[in-house]
């Protein structure tokens, strides 16, 4: 994912919260109980460490605002 983001000069990413890979503010515990934990998934953390801002669908209006200022 990081290679793809770099190839396209991506600065922003919209990822689904909850996923152990894509969660940007919470992830599920993996036990299929619906238990959530604060934290981020592997892909979200990797993108952030490399300067790509990660948003979840709950933050869509914030993402739209940022996109309006970066285009």
Buried (B, 14 or more C-beta within 10 A) or exposed (E): BEEEBEEEEBEBBBBEBBBBBBBBBBBBEEEEEEEBEEEBBBBBBBBBEEEBBBBBEEBEEEBEEBEEEEE
